[in-house]
Amino acid sequence: MTGLEALLLISTVAAIASGQVVFKLASMAWLPGSGLMGLLGLGWFWIGMVVYGGATLAWLALLRTVPLSMAYPFFALAFAIVPLLSWWLLGEAVGMRHWIGALLIGAGVWVSVR
């Protein structure tokens, strides 16, 4: 795997994680009782779909050249990126266990792809 491919994998996973945060924003704006039409009328929902959908297409493009056994460990980084973004952008509480877990995930990805 080249350095560029690793950077693209990390960027793609970061985009997927960002899509999850945007979906959280959509869920917070979705009014109780408004049903599916209420969700479909939310800008946050459509932004999340574009971000997540675009990242999924980028992931598929990467899998054309990167073996899945090398690419998939990068996907675990989403478990570290999502709590970081939810803390930073949404003000959610993220405890020391999350940070330690994120470091362990990062170390695990590094070991897996080396």
Secondary structure, 3 states (H helix, E strand, C coil): CCHHHHHHHHHHHHHHHHHHHHHHHHHHHCCCCCHHHHHHCCHHHHHHHHHHHHHHHHHHHHHCCCCHHHHHHHHCCHHHHHHHHHHHHHCCCCCHHHHHHHHHHHHHHHHHHC
